[in-house]
Amino acid sequence: MSPWLGHDLSMSQPQVSKHLRVLSAVGLVACRAEGRRRVYRLDPGRLRPLQEWMAKYEQVMNDRLDRMDDYLRGLQHQGEQL
């Protein structure tokens, strides 16, 4: 077992394999055999629909975060004046 499988991902090798099989089944990753190992590669083009969907909300979220930043700066300014 690779040292990173159980450590960095907090998942066992069978759990990682199960997730990779699901991602492969929906076409998000491609797999190739290298001896007894399987090497997976992400297909970024398959994420494009998600990226396009998220882009619709990006400006809305940026506006909200900007307003929250202004509000928090105002609170900080008020606290400094006390």
Backbone torsions as a table, in degrees:
resi	resn	phi	psi	omega
1	MET	NA	136.0	177.4
2	SER	-65.6	142.3	-177.9
3	PRO	-63.4	-26.0	-176.7
4	TRP	-80.2	-20.0	-174.8
5	LEU	-60.8	-53.4	-177.1
6	GLY	-84.7	-22.4	-173.0
7	HIS	-86.7	-63.6	-174.6
8	ASP	-71.5	-34.8	-176.3
9	LEU	-91.9	-8.9	-176.2
10	SER	54.4	36.9	179.7
11	MET	-136.2	149.2	175.4
12	SER	-78.5	164.5	179.1
13	GLN	-59.7	-41.7	177.4
14	PRO	-62.7	-36.4	177.2
15	GLN	-65.0	-43.9	179.0
16	VAL	-61.7	-45.1	179.8
17	SER	-60.7	-42.2	178.9
18	LYS	-60.5	-46.4	179.9
19	HIS	-63.1	-42.1	179.2
20	LEU	-64.6	-36.0	176.6
21	ARG	-62.9	-42.2	179.0
22	VAL	-64.6	-46.2	179.1
23	LEU	-62.3	-36.5	177.4
24	SER	-67.8	-40.5	-178.2
25	ALA	-62.4	-32.4	-180.0
26	VAL	-94.9	2.1	173.8
27	GLY	84.8	12.5	179.1
28	LEU	-79.9	-24.6	176.8
29	VAL	-130.9	152.4	174.3
30	ALA	-111.3	147.1	-176.4
31	CYS	-123.5	141.9	171.9
32	ARG	-137.2	147.8	-179.5
33	ALA	-86.8	137.4	171.4
34	GLU	-130.7	89.0	-174.7
35	GLY	68.0	-125.0	178.4
36	ARG	-87.2	-8.7	-178.7
37	ARG	-91.4	158.0	172.1
38	ARG	-118.3	128.5	-179.6
39	VAL	-109.0	125.6	-177.4
40	TYR	-107.2	144.7	178.9
41	ARG	-132.3	131.4	177.5
42	LEU	-71.2	137.8	174.4
43	ASP	-101.3	93.9	-174.3
44	PRO	-61.6	-27.2	178.9
45	GLY	-61.4	-29.6	179.7
46	ARG	-71.8	-15.3	178.4
47	LEU	-89.5	-7.0	-177.1
48	ARG	-55.1	-44.4	178.3
49	PRO	-59.0	-38.0	176.9
50	LEU	-65.9	-42.6	178.8
51	GLN	-61.5	-42.4	179.8
52	GLU	-66.5	-39.4	178.0
53	TRP	-64.5	-43.1	-179.7
54	MET	-68.1	-31.6	-179.2
55	ALA	-61.2	-30.0	178.2
56	LYS	-61.1	-30.8	-175.5
57	TYR	-100.5	-6.5	-175.9
58	GLU	-60.6	-48.2	-178.3
59	GLN	-65.1	-40.3	178.1
60	VAL	-59.7	-47.0	-179.3
61	MET	-66.6	-39.9	177.7
62	ASN	-62.0	-41.5	177.9
63	ASP	-62.1	-44.1	179.8
64	ARG	-64.4	-42.0	178.8
65	LEU	-66.5	-36.5	176.3
66	ASP	-63.5	-43.0	178.4
67	ARG	-64.2	-39.8	178.0
68	MET	-65.1	-39.8	177.7
69	ASP	-60.5	-45.4	177.7
70	ASP	-60.6	-43.3	179.9
71	TYR	-62.3	-45.5	-179.3
72	LEU	-67.0	-36.6	175.8
73	ARG	-64.7	-39.0	176.8
74	GLY	-62.3	-43.3	177.4
75	LEU	-62.8	-42.1	179.6
76	GLN	-64.1	-41.1	179.5
77	HIS	-63.4	-42.5	178.1
78	GLN	-62.2	-41.7	179.7
79	GLY	-65.3	-33.5	179.0
80	GLU	-71.0	-26.5	-179.3
81	GLN	-80.4	-15.9	-179.4
82	LEU	-78.2	NA	NA
